[in-house]
Amino acid sequence: MNEVINVISNRMSLRKYKDEKISKEHLDIIIEAAMRAPTAGNMMMYSVIIVEDEEKKKKLSKTCDDQPFIAKAPTVLVFLADMQRWYDYFDYSNVKEYCERNNKKYAGPGEGDFVLAIEDTMIAAQNAVIAAESLGIGSCYIGDIIENYEIHKEMFNLPKWVVPVGMLCMGYYPGNYNRIIQPRFDRKYIVFNEEYNRLKDEDFDDMFKHKKVAKENIYKAENFGQYMYGRKIESDFSKEMTRSIKVMLENWKEK
């Protein structure tokens, strides 16, 4: 395998970092790699906030589901879906006047723009992950940045059409770490030819045969499906994510 495939195949989520600041040279490389990611219409509908302030990282460790390791990451990158920049540019370009002149209805960004901007943003984030890994810099995705929208909106001075959708904790690998590569599901249950294949009972038996839960667990689950539902879908953080996304969308669509 070539080096790119090796980097992808051996990447792990890193939650413990060397006590060393990421160099400006390496951080610049990571950001430049993120900005070379594929983007819809070359619009780059995202922004990135570099967070290295200790107090802000401590606050994020609380607002993002109480995860102390966030505060200890040398660098945190907050990835934002951003249509504000384009609509500010549309104002600068007198697009409203253009619409009136051509009998067109001027409209703010819709749900499609919301999803497309999120796609742009997370593609850029993954480029940053792979670039960082190639430099010996580990990372961990924090989806919890979509919780507590109002707090993060104020914290980062986010205007109307800018929302946080992903966050990366980053730092150099420590000297003594145990690289654990988590297994993925068998390809036959994830990748299909030509059309979607809905799985059957026997497929699930095989797909999850290595997933076990202790008889005594806090979710009172009898099997792995119940355990994951209790841990993820029914969890307080999942409900808060849903609430925040609803607020984001309501604010986004408001004309």
NUTIFI-547649 format. One line per field, with one value per residue: residue in three letters; x, y, z of N, C-alpha, C in turn. Coordinates in Angstrom, 1 decimal, always signed. Each point is the difference from the previous one (the first is absolute). Layout:
N
residu	(ALA;...);
nc1	(X;...);
nc2	(Y;...);
nc3	(Z;...);
cac1	(X;...);
cac2	(Y;...);
cac3	(Z;...);
cc1	(X;...);
cc2	(Y;...);
cc3	(Z;...);
END
This chain:
255
residu	(MET;ASN;GLU;VAL;ILE;ASN;VAL;ILE;SER;ASN;ARG;MET;SER;LEU;ARG;LYS;TYR;LYS;ASP;GLU;LYS;ILE;SER;LYS;GLU;HIS;LEU;ASP;ILE;ILE;ILE;GLU;ALA;ALA;MET;ARG;ALA;PRO;THR;ALA;GLY;ASN;MET;MET;MET;TYR;SER;VAL;ILE;ILE;VAL;GLU;ASP;GLU;GLU;LYS;LYS;LYS;LYS;LEU;SER;LYS;THR;CYS;ASP;ASP;GLN;PRO;PHE;ILE;ALA;LYS;ALA;PRO;THR;VAL;LEU;VAL;PHE;LEU;ALA;ASP;MET;GLN;ARG;TRP;TYR;ASP;TYR;PHE;ASP;TYR;SER;ASN;VAL;LYS;GLU;TYR;CYS;GLU;ARG;ASN;ASN;LYS;LYS;TYR;ALA;GLY;PRO;GLY;GLU;GLY;ASP;PHE;VAL;LEU;ALA;ILE;GLU;ASP;THR;MET;ILE;ALA;ALA;GLN;ASN;ALA;VAL;ILE;ALA;ALA;GLU;SER;LEU;GLY;ILE;GLY;SER;CYS;TYR;ILE;GLY;ASP;ILE;ILE;GLU;ASN;TYR;GLU;ILE;HIS;LYS;GLU;MET;PHE;ASN;LEU;PRO;LYS;TRP;VAL;VAL;PRO;VAL;GLY;MET;LEU;CYS;MET;GLY;TYR;TYR;PRO;GLY;ASN;TYR;ASN;ARG;ILE;ILE;GLN;PRO;ARG;PHE;ASP;ARG;LYS;TYR;ILE;VAL;PHE;ASN;GLU;GLU;TYR;ASN;ARG;LEU;LYS;ASP;GLU;ASP;PHE;ASP;ASP;MET;PHE;LYS;HIS;LYS;LYS;VAL;ALA;LYS;GLU;ASN;ILE;TYR;LYS;ALA;GLU;ASN;PHE;GLY;GLN;TYR;MET;TYR;GLY;ARG;LYS;ILE;GLU;SER;ASP;PHE;SER;LYS;GLU;MET;THR;ARG;SER;ILE;LYS;VAL;MET;LEU;GLU;ASN;TRP;LYS;GLU;LYS);
nc1	(+0.8;-0.5;+0.8;-0.8;-0.1;+1.3;+0.1;-0.8;+0.7;+1.0;-0.9;+0.2;-1.1;+0.7;+0.0;+1.2;+0.5;+1.0;+0.6;-0.4;+0.2;-1.0;+1.0;+0.3;+1.1;-0.2;-0.4;+0.9;+0.8;-0.4;+0.1;+1.2;+0.3;-0.5;+0.7;+0.8;-0.9;-0.6;-0.6;-1.3;+0.2;+1.0;-1.1;+0.5;-1.1;+1.2;+0.2;+1.2;-0.3;+1.2;-0.1;+0.8;-1.0;+0.7;-0.4;+0.2;+1.2;+0.3;-0.5;+0.8;+0.9;-0.7;-0.1;+1.2;-1.1;+0.6;+0.9;+0.6;+0.2;-1.1;+0.0;+0.5;-0.9;+1.2;-0.7;-1.0;-0.5;-0.7;-0.7;-0.2;-1.3;+0.4;-1.3;+0.4;+1.2;-0.7;-0.8;+1.1;+0.6;-1.1;+0.1;+1.2;-0.5;-0.8;+0.0;-0.4;+0.8;+1.0;-0.4;-0.1;+1.2;+0.2;-0.9;+1.0;-0.4;+0.4;+0.9;-0.1;+1.0;-0.2;-0.9;-0.1;+0.1;-0.8;-0.6;+0.0;-0.3;-0.8;-0.5;+0.0;-0.6;-0.8;-0.2;-0.1;-0.9;-0.5;+0.1;-0.5;-0.9;-0.1;-0.1;-0.8;-0.7;+0.1;-0.3;-0.7;-1.1;-0.4;-1.2;-1.0;-0.9;-0.6;-1.0;+0.4;+0.8;-0.8;+0.4;-0.9;-0.9;-0.9;+0.5;+0.1;-1.2;-0.2;+0.4;-0.5;-1.0;-0.9;+0.1;-1.0;+0.8;+0.4;+0.2;+0.4;+0.7;+1.3;+0.7;+1.3;+0.3;+1.1;+1.0;+1.3;+0.3;-0.4;+1.1;-0.9;-0.5;-1.1;+0.5;-1.2;+0.0;-1.1;-0.5;-0.2;-1.3;-0.4;+0.8;-0.4;+0.2;+1.0;+0.7;-0.8;-0.3;-0.1;-0.3;-0.8;+0.7;-1.2;+0.6;+0.2;-0.9;+0.2;-0.3;-1.0;-0.4;+0.4;-0.7;-0.8;+0.4;+0.8;-1.1;+0.6;-0.9;+0.5;-0.2;+1.0;-0.9;+0.5;+0.0;+0.2;+1.1;-0.7;+0.3;+0.8;-1.1;-0.5;+1.2;+0.2;-1.3;+0.3;+1.1;-0.6;-1.0;+0.0;+1.3;+0.4;+1.2;-0.6;-0.7;+1.1;+0.6;-1.1;+0.0;+1.3;+0.0;-1.0;+0.7;+1.1;-0.9;-0.6;+1.1;+0.5;-1.2;+0.1;-1.0);
nc2	(-1.2;+1.0;+1.1;+0.6;-1.2;-0.1;+1.3;-0.2;-1.1;+0.8;+0.8;+0.6;+0.0;+1.1;-0.4;-0.4;+1.2;+0.1;+0.3;+0.3;+1.3;-0.1;-0.3;+1.2;-0.6;-0.9;+1.0;+0.7;-1.0;-0.2;+1.3;+0.0;-1.1;+0.5;+1.1;-1.1;-0.1;-1.1;+0.8;+0.1;+0.0;-0.6;-0.2;-1.1;-0.7;+0.3;+0.1;+0.3;-0.3;+0.5;-1.0;+0.9;+0.9;-0.1;+1.2;+0.3;-0.6;+0.6;+1.1;-0.3;-0.3;+1.1;+0.9;-0.7;-0.1;+1.0;+0.3;-0.3;-1.1;+0.6;+0.2;-1.2;+0.1;-0.1;-0.6;+0.8;-0.7;+1.1;-0.9;+1.0;-0.4;+0.6;+0.5;+0.4;-0.5;-1.0;+0.0;+0.2;-1.0;-0.7;+0.4;-0.3;-1.1;+0.6;-1.2;+0.7;+1.0;-1.0;-0.5;+1.3;+0.3;-1.2;+0.6;+0.0;-1.0;+1.0;-0.9;-0.2;-0.5;-1.1;-1.0;+0.1;+1.3;-0.2;-1.0;+0.7;+1.0;-0.9;-0.4;+1.2;+0.3;-1.1;+0.3;+1.3;-0.3;-0.9;+1.0;+0.8;-0.9;-0.3;+1.3;+0.2;-1.0;+0.5;+1.0;-1.1;+0.6;-0.5;-0.5;+0.7;-0.6;+1.2;-0.9;-0.1;+0.5;-0.9;-0.4;+0.5;+0.0;+0.4;-0.9;-0.9;+0.4;+0.2;-1.1;-0.3;+0.7;-1.1;+0.5;+0.5;+0.1;-0.1;-1.3;-0.4;-0.7;+0.4;-0.8;+0.4;-1.0;+0.8;-0.9;+0.2;-1.1;-0.5;+0.0;-0.2;-0.5;-0.5;-0.2;+0.3;-0.9;+0.7;-1.3;-0.1;+0.3;-1.2;+0.2;-1.3;+0.5;+0.6;-0.8;+0.6;-1.0;+1.1;-0.7;+0.6;-0.6;-0.2;+0.1;-1.3;-0.7;-0.9;+1.0;+0.4;-1.3;+0.0;+1.1;-0.4;-1.1;+1.0;+0.5;+0.0;-0.2;+0.6;-1.1;+0.5;+0.8;+1.2;-0.5;-1.0;-0.1;-0.7;+1.0;-0.2;-0.4;-0.6;-0.6;-0.1;-0.5;-0.6;-0.4;-0.2;-0.8;-0.7;+0.3;+0.6;-0.5;-1.2;+0.0;+0.3;-0.9;-0.8;+0.4;-0.1;-1.1;-0.2;+0.5;-0.7;-1.0;+0.2;+0.2;-1.1;-0.6;+0.6;+0.6);
nc3	(+0.0;-0.6;+0.2;-1.0;-0.7;+0.2;-0.3;-1.0;-0.4;+0.4;-0.5;+1.2;+0.8;+0.1;+1.3;-0.2;+0.3;-0.8;+1.1;-1.2;-0.1;-0.8;-0.7;-0.2;-0.4;+1.1;+0.8;-0.6;+0.1;+1.2;+0.2;-0.6;+0.7;+1.1;-0.3;-0.2;+1.0;-0.6;-0.8;+0.3;-1.3;+0.7;+0.8;+0.4;+0.2;+0.5;+1.3;+0.4;+1.2;+0.1;+0.9;+0.6;+0.2;+1.1;+0.2;-1.2;+0.0;+1.1;-0.5;-1.1;+0.9;+0.4;-0.9;-0.3;+0.8;+0.6;-1.0;+1.2;-0.9;-0.3;+1.3;-0.2;-1.0;-0.6;-1.0;-0.1;-1.0;+0.0;-0.5;-0.8;-0.1;-1.1;+0.1;+1.2;-0.3;-0.6;+1.0;+0.8;-0.8;+0.2;+1.3;+0.1;-0.6;+0.9;+0.6;+1.0;-0.4;-0.1;+1.1;+0.6;-0.5;+0.5;+0.8;+0.8;+0.7;+0.8;+0.3;+1.3;+0.6;-0.7;+0.2;-1.4;+0.2;+1.0;-0.7;-1.1;+0.8;+0.7;-1.2;-0.5;+1.1;+0.0;-1.3;+0.3;+1.0;-0.8;-0.9;+0.9;+0.2;-1.3;-0.3;+1.0;-0.3;-1.2;+0.9;+0.4;-0.5;+1.2;-0.2;+0.5;-0.7;+0.2;-0.2;+1.2;-0.9;-0.6;+1.2;+0.9;-1.0;+0.9;+0.8;-1.0;-0.3;+1.3;+0.3;-1.2;+0.6;-0.1;-1.3;-0.6;-1.1;+1.3;-0.2;+1.3;-0.8;+0.3;+0.8;-0.1;+0.9;+0.1;-0.2;+0.3;-0.6;+1.2;+0.7;+1.0;-1.1;+0.2;-1.2;+0.2;-1.0;+0.1;+0.2;-1.2;-0.3;-0.2;-1.0;+0.0;+1.2;-0.6;-0.9;-0.8;-0.8;-0.6;+1.1;+0.9;+0.9;+0.3;+1.2;+0.1;+0.7;-1.0;-0.8;+0.7;+0.0;-1.3;-0.4;+1.0;-0.6;-0.2;-0.1;+1.1;+0.8;+1.1;+0.8;+0.8;-0.6;+0.0;-1.2;+0.8;-0.9;-0.8;-0.9;-1.0;-0.7;+1.1;+0.2;-1.3;+0.0;+1.1;-0.5;-1.2;-0.4;+1.1;-0.3;+1.1;-0.3;-0.3;+1.1;+0.7;-0.7;+0.1;+1.3;+0.1;-0.7;+0.7;+1.1;-0.4;-0.3;+1.2;+0.6;-0.6;+0.2;+1.1;-0.7);
cac1	(-0.8;+0.7;+0.0;-1.3;-0.8;+0.5;-0.4;-1.5;-0.3;+0.6;-0.4;-0.8;-0.4;+1.0;-0.5;+1.1;+0.9;+1.3;-0.1;+0.8;-0.8;+0.1;+0.8;-0.6;+0.3;-0.9;-1.4;-0.2;-0.1;-1.4;-1.0;+0.1;-0.6;-1.5;-0.5;+0.0;-1.0;-1.1;-1.0;-1.1;+0.1;+1.1;-0.5;+0.7;-1.1;+0.4;+1.1;+0.7;+0.5;+1.1;-0.2;+1.1;-0.1;-0.3;-1.4;-1.0;+0.0;-0.7;-1.4;-0.5;+0.0;-1.2;-1.1;-0.1;-0.3;+0.9;+1.1;+1.2;+1.1;-0.1;+0.7;+1.4;+0.5;+0.8;-0.7;-1.4;-0.5;-1.5;-0.4;-1.3;-0.7;-0.1;-0.5;+0.0;+1.0;-0.6;-1.1;+0.6;+0.5;-1.2;-0.4;+1.1;-0.2;-1.4;-0.8;-1.5;-0.4;+0.0;-1.3;-1.1;+0.2;-0.3;-1.2;+0.3;-0.3;+1.2;-0.3;+1.1;+0.4;-1.0;+0.5;+1.0;+1.2;+0.4;+0.6;+1.1;+1.1;+0.5;+0.9;+1.3;+0.7;+0.6;+1.0;+1.2;+0.5;+0.6;+1.3;+0.9;+0.3;+1.0;+1.3;+0.6;+0.5;+1.3;+1.0;+0.2;-0.9;-1.2;-1.2;-1.2;-1.2;-0.9;-1.3;-0.8;+0.1;-1.3;-0.8;+0.1;+0.3;+0.0;+1.3;+1.1;-0.3;+0.5;+1.5;+0.8;-0.5;-0.5;-1.2;-1.2;+0.1;+1.2;-0.3;+1.0;-0.4;+1.0;+1.2;+1.1;+1.1;+1.2;+1.2;+0.9;-0.1;+1.0;+1.1;-0.4;-1.4;-0.4;-0.8;-1.1;-0.8;-1.3;-0.5;-1.2;-0.9;+0.4;-0.4;-1.2;-1.2;+0.1;+0.1;-0.9;+0.1;-1.1;-1.2;+0.1;-0.4;-0.5;+0.5;-0.9;+0.3;+1.2;+1.1;+0.3;+0.6;+1.4;+0.6;+0.2;+0.4;+1.1;-0.4;-0.7;-0.3;+0.0;-1.4;-0.4;+0.5;-0.8;-1.1;-0.9;-0.2;+0.1;+0.8;+0.8;-0.9;-0.6;+1.1;+0.3;-1.1;+0.0;+1.3;+0.1;-1.3;-0.9;+0.9;-0.2;+0.8;-0.7;-1.2;+0.5;+0.4;-1.2;-0.6;+0.9;-0.2;-1.3;+0.2;+0.8;-0.8;-1.1;+0.7;+0.6;-1.1;-0.7;+0.3);
cac2	(+1.2;+1.3;+0.6;+0.6;-1.0;-0.4;+1.0;-0.2;-1.3;-0.1;+1.2;-0.3;+1.1;+0.2;+0.8;+0.4;+0.6;+0.5;+1.4;+0.8;+0.8;-0.3;+1.1;+0.8;-0.6;-1.1;+0.5;+0.6;-1.1;-0.6;+0.9;+0.1;-1.3;+0.1;+0.9;-0.6;-1.1;+0.3;+1.0;+0.2;+1.2;+0.7;+1.1;-0.1;+0.5;-0.3;+0.8;-0.8;+0.8;-0.6;+0.4;-0.4;+0.7;-1.0;+0.2;-0.5;-1.5;-0.5;+0.2;-1.0;-1.4;+0.0;+0.2;-1.1;-1.3;-0.2;-0.8;+0.7;+0.0;+1.1;+1.1;-0.3;+0.0;+1.2;+0.8;-0.4;+0.6;+0.0;+0.1;+0.7;+0.2;+1.5;+0.7;+1.5;+0.6;+0.2;+0.9;+1.3;+0.4;+0.3;+1.4;+0.8;-0.1;+0.5;-1.1;+0.3;+0.9;-0.8;-0.8;+0.8;+0.3;-1.2;-0.6;-1.2;+0.2;-0.1;-1.0;-0.4;-1.4;-1.0;-1.3;-0.6;+0.7;-0.5;-1.3;+0.1;+0.6;-1.0;-0.9;+0.8;+0.2;-1.2;-0.5;+0.7;-0.5;-1.3;+0.3;+0.4;-1.2;-0.8;+0.8;+0.0;-1.4;-0.2;+0.7;-0.6;+0.7;-0.7;+0.8;-0.6;+0.8;+0.2;+0.3;+0.7;+1.4;+0.4;+0.3;+1.3;+0.9;+1.4;+0.3;+0.1;+1.1;+1.2;-0.3;+0.2;+1.2;-0.5;+0.6;-0.8;-1.1;-0.7;-1.0;-1.0;-1.4;-1.0;+0.5;-0.9;+0.2;-0.5;+0.1;-1.0;-1.3;-0.1;-1.0;-1.3;-0.2;-1.3;+0.3;-1.0;+0.3;-0.5;-0.7;+0.5;-1.1;-0.7;+0.8;-0.5;+0.6;+1.4;+0.4;-0.8;+0.3;+0.5;+0.5;-0.2;-1.4;+0.0;-1.2;-1.0;-0.4;-0.7;+1.0;+0.6;-1.0;-0.1;+1.3;+0.4;-1.2;+0.3;+1.1;-0.5;+1.0;-0.7;-0.3;+1.2;+1.3;+1.1;+0.2;-1.2;-0.6;-1.4;-0.3;+1.2;+1.0;+0.8;+0.8;+1.1;+0.9;+0.7;+0.7;+1.1;+0.7;+0.4;+0.7;+1.4;+0.8;-0.1;+0.9;+1.4;+0.2;+0.2;+1.4;+1.0;+0.0;+0.6;+1.4;+0.4;+0.0;+1.0;+1.2;+0.0;+0.2;+1.3;+1.0);
cac3	(+0.0;+0.0;+1.3;+0.3;+0.5;+1.4;+1.0;+0.2;+0.6;+1.3;+0.8;+1.1;+0.7;+1.1;+1.0;+0.9;-0.8;+0.5;+0.5;-0.9;-0.9;-1.4;-0.6;-1.0;-1.3;-0.2;+0.0;-1.3;-0.9;+0.3;-0.5;-1.5;-0.5;+0.2;-1.0;-1.3;-0.1;-0.9;+0.5;-0.9;-0.8;+0.5;+0.8;+1.4;+0.9;+1.4;+0.6;+1.0;+1.2;+0.7;+1.4;+0.9;+1.3;+1.0;+0.6;-1.0;-0.1;+1.2;-0.2;-0.9;+0.6;+0.7;-0.9;-0.9;+0.7;+1.2;-0.3;+0.4;-0.8;-1.0;+0.6;+0.0;-1.4;-0.3;-1.0;-0.3;-1.2;-0.1;-1.5;-0.1;-1.3;-0.1;-1.2;+0.3;-0.8;-1.3;+0.0;+0.1;-1.3;-0.9;+0.3;-0.6;-1.4;-0.3;-0.6;+0.1;-1.1;-1.2;+0.0;-0.4;-1.4;-0.8;+0.5;+0.8;+1.4;+0.8;+1.1;+0.9;-0.2;+0.4;+0.6;-0.8;+0.2;+1.3;-0.1;-0.9;+0.7;+0.9;-0.8;-0.3;+1.2;+0.5;-1.0;+0.3;+1.3;-0.2;-0.6;+1.1;+0.8;-0.7;-0.1;+1.4;+0.3;-0.8;+0.7;+1.3;+0.9;+0.1;+0.1;+0.4;-0.4;+1.0;-0.5;+1.1;-0.2;-0.4;+1.2;+0.6;-1.1;+0.4;+0.7;-0.9;-0.8;+0.7;+0.3;-1.2;-0.8;-1.2;-0.6;-0.2;-0.9;+0.3;+1.1;+0.2;-0.4;+0.3;+0.7;+0.1;+1.0;-0.7;+0.7;-0.4;+0.7;+1.1;-0.1;+0.4;-0.2;-0.6;-1.1;-0.2;-1.2;+0.2;-1.2;-0.7;-0.4;-1.3;-1.2;-0.7;+0.6;-0.2;-1.4;-0.9;-1.5;-0.8;+0.8;+1.4;+0.5;+1.3;+0.7;+0.5;+1.4;+0.1;-0.2;+1.3;+0.9;-0.4;+0.1;+1.4;+0.8;+0.9;+0.9;+1.2;+1.1;+1.3;+0.4;+0.8;-0.6;+0.4;-0.9;+0.2;-1.3;-0.1;-1.2;-0.4;-0.7;+1.1;+0.6;-0.8;+0.0;+1.3;+0.1;-1.0;-0.5;+1.1;+1.0;+0.1;-1.0;-1.3;+0.0;-0.1;-1.4;-0.8;+0.3;-0.6;-1.4;-0.3;+0.1;-1.1;-1.2;+0.1;-0.2;-1.3;-1.0;+0.3;-1.0);
cc1	(+0.9;-0.2;-1.3;-0.9;+0.4;-0.5;-1.5;-0.3;+0.4;-0.4;-1.0;-0.5;+0.9;-0.6;+1.0;+1.2;+1.4;-0.1;+0.9;-1.0;+0.2;+0.8;-0.8;+0.1;-1.0;-1.4;-0.3;-0.3;-1.4;-1.1;-0.1;-0.6;-1.5;-0.6;+0.1;-1.0;-1.0;-1.1;-1.0;+0.2;+1.2;-0.4;+0.6;-1.0;+0.3;+1.0;+0.6;+0.5;+1.1;-0.1;+1.2;+0.0;-0.5;-1.4;-1.1;+0.0;-0.7;-1.5;-0.6;+0.0;-1.2;-1.2;-0.2;+0.0;+1.0;+1.1;+1.3;+1.2;+0.0;+0.8;+1.5;+0.6;+0.7;-0.8;-1.4;-0.4;-1.5;-0.4;-1.4;-0.6;-0.3;-0.5;-0.1;+0.9;-0.6;-1.1;+0.4;+0.6;-1.2;-0.5;+1.0;-0.2;-1.3;-0.8;-1.5;-0.4;+0.0;-1.3;-1.2;+0.0;-0.4;-1.2;+0.3;-0.2;+1.3;-0.3;+1.3;+0.3;-1.1;+0.6;+1.0;+1.3;+0.6;+0.7;+1.3;+1.2;+0.6;+0.9;+1.3;+0.9;+0.7;+1.0;+1.4;+0.6;+0.8;+1.4;+1.0;+0.4;+1.1;+1.4;+0.7;+0.6;+1.3;+1.2;+0.3;-0.9;-1.3;-1.2;-1.2;-1.2;-0.9;-1.3;-0.8;+0.0;-1.4;-1.0;+0.2;+0.3;+0.0;+1.3;+1.1;-0.2;+0.6;+1.5;+0.9;-0.5;-0.5;-1.2;-1.1;+0.2;+1.4;-0.3;+1.1;-0.5;+1.0;+1.1;+1.0;+0.9;+1.3;+1.2;+1.0;-0.2;+0.9;+0.9;-0.5;-1.5;-0.2;-0.9;-1.1;-0.8;-1.3;-0.5;-1.3;-0.9;+0.5;-0.5;-1.3;-1.3;-0.1;+0.0;-0.8;+0.2;-1.3;-1.2;+0.1;-0.5;-0.4;+0.4;-1.0;+0.5;+1.4;+1.3;+0.4;+0.7;+1.5;+0.7;+0.4;+0.5;+1.1;-0.4;-0.9;-0.2;+0.0;-1.5;-0.5;+0.6;-1.0;-1.3;-1.0;-0.3;+0.2;+0.8;+0.7;-0.8;-0.6;+1.0;+0.3;-1.1;+0.0;+1.2;+0.0;-1.3;-0.8;+0.8;-0.4;+0.7;-0.6;-1.2;+0.4;+0.5;-1.2;-0.6;+0.8;-0.2;-1.3;+0.1;+0.8;-0.8;-1.0;+0.7;+0.5;-1.1;-0.7;+0.4;+0.0);
cc2	(+1.3;+0.7;+0.6;-1.1;-0.5;+1.0;-0.1;-1.2;-0.1;+1.2;-0.5;+1.3;+0.2;+1.0;+0.4;+0.5;+0.3;+1.4;+0.9;+0.7;-0.5;+1.2;+0.8;-0.6;-1.1;+0.4;+0.6;-1.1;-0.7;+0.9;+0.1;-1.3;+0.0;+0.9;-0.6;-1.1;+0.4;+0.9;+0.2;+1.3;+0.9;+1.2;+0.0;+0.5;-0.4;+1.0;-0.9;+1.0;-0.8;+0.4;-0.6;+0.6;-1.0;+0.1;-0.4;-1.5;-0.6;+0.1;-1.0;-1.3;-0.2;-0.1;-1.2;-1.3;-0.4;-1.0;+0.7;+0.1;+1.1;+1.2;-0.2;-0.2;+1.3;+1.0;-0.6;+0.8;-0.1;+0.2;+0.5;-0.1;+1.4;+0.5;+1.5;+0.7;+0.3;+1.0;+1.4;+0.5;+0.3;+1.4;+1.0;+0.1;+0.5;-1.1;+0.3;+0.8;-0.8;-0.9;+0.8;+0.3;-1.1;-0.8;-1.3;+0.2;-0.3;-0.9;-0.2;-1.5;-0.9;-1.2;-0.7;+0.7;-0.4;-1.3;+0.1;+0.7;-0.9;-1.0;+0.6;+0.0;-1.3;-0.7;+0.7;-0.5;-1.3;+0.2;+0.4;-1.2;-0.8;+0.7;+0.0;-1.4;-0.2;+0.7;-0.4;+0.8;-0.7;+0.9;-0.8;+0.9;+0.2;+0.5;+0.9;+1.6;+0.5;+0.1;+1.4;+1.1;+1.5;+0.4;+0.1;+1.1;+1.3;-0.2;+0.4;+1.2;-0.4;+0.8;-1.0;-1.3;-0.7;-0.9;-1.0;-1.4;-1.0;+0.6;-1.0;+0.4;-0.6;+0.2;-1.1;-1.3;+0.0;-1.1;-1.4;-0.1;-1.3;+0.2;-1.1;+0.4;-0.7;-0.7;+0.7;-1.2;-0.6;+0.8;-0.4;+0.6;+1.5;+0.5;-0.9;+0.4;+0.4;+0.5;-0.4;-1.4;+0.1;-1.3;-0.8;-0.4;-0.8;+0.9;+0.7;-0.9;+0.0;+1.3;+0.4;-1.1;+0.2;+1.1;-0.5;+1.1;-0.8;-0.1;+1.2;+1.3;+1.1;+0.2;-1.1;-0.6;-1.5;-0.5;+1.3;+1.1;+0.8;+0.9;+1.2;+1.1;+0.8;+0.9;+1.3;+0.7;+0.6;+0.8;+1.5;+0.9;+0.0;+0.9;+1.5;+0.3;+0.3;+1.3;+1.1;+0.1;+0.6;+1.5;+0.6;+0.2;+1.1;+1.4;+0.2;+0.4;+1.3;+1.0;+1.4);
cc3	(+0.0;+1.3;+0.4;+0.6;+1.4;+1.0;+0.3;+0.8;+1.5;+0.9;+1.1;+0.7;+1.2;+1.0;+1.1;-0.9;+0.6;+0.5;-0.8;-1.0;-1.5;-0.7;-1.1;-1.3;-0.2;+0.0;-1.3;-1.1;+0.1;-0.5;-1.5;-0.6;+0.1;-1.2;-1.4;-0.2;-1.1;+0.6;-1.1;-0.8;+0.4;+0.8;+1.4;+1.0;+1.4;+0.5;+1.1;+1.1;+0.7;+1.5;+0.7;+1.3;+1.1;+0.6;-1.0;-0.1;+1.3;-0.1;-1.0;+0.6;+0.9;-0.9;-1.0;+0.8;+1.1;-0.3;+0.3;-0.9;-1.0;+0.5;-0.1;-1.4;-0.3;-0.9;-0.2;-1.2;-0.1;-1.5;+0.0;-1.4;-0.1;-1.4;+0.2;-0.9;-1.4;+0.0;+0.3;-1.3;-1.0;+0.3;-0.6;-1.6;-0.5;-0.7;+0.2;-1.1;-1.3;-0.1;-0.4;-1.5;-1.0;+0.4;+0.7;+1.5;+0.8;+1.2;+0.7;-0.2;+0.6;+0.6;-0.8;+0.1;+1.4;-0.1;-0.9;+0.8;+1.0;-0.7;-0.3;+1.3;+0.5;-0.9;+0.3;+1.3;-0.2;-0.7;+1.1;+0.9;-0.6;-0.1;+1.4;+0.3;-0.7;+0.6;+1.4;+1.0;+0.0;+0.2;+0.5;-0.4;+1.2;-0.6;+1.0;-0.2;-0.5;+1.2;+0.4;-1.1;+0.5;+0.7;-1.0;-1.0;+0.6;+0.2;-1.2;-0.9;-1.3;-0.5;-0.4;-0.8;+0.1;+1.2;+0.2;-0.3;+0.3;+0.8;+0.1;+1.1;-0.6;+0.9;-0.5;+0.8;+1.2;-0.2;+0.2;-0.2;-0.7;-1.2;-0.2;-1.2;+0.2;-1.3;-0.6;-0.4;-1.4;-1.1;-0.6;+0.7;-0.1;-1.4;-0.9;-1.5;-0.6;+0.8;+1.4;+0.4;+1.5;+0.7;+0.6;+1.4;+0.1;-0.3;+1.3;+1.0;-0.3;+0.2;+1.4;+0.9;+1.0;+1.0;+1.2;+1.1;+1.3;+0.4;+0.9;-0.6;+0.3;-0.9;+0.2;-1.3;+0.0;-1.2;-0.5;-0.6;+1.1;+0.6;-0.8;-0.1;+1.3;+0.1;-0.9;-0.3;+1.2;+1.0;+0.1;-1.0;-1.4;-0.1;-0.1;-1.4;-0.8;+0.3;-0.6;-1.5;-0.4;+0.1;-1.1;-1.3;+0.0;-0.3;-1.4;-1.1;+0.2;-1.0;+0.6);
END
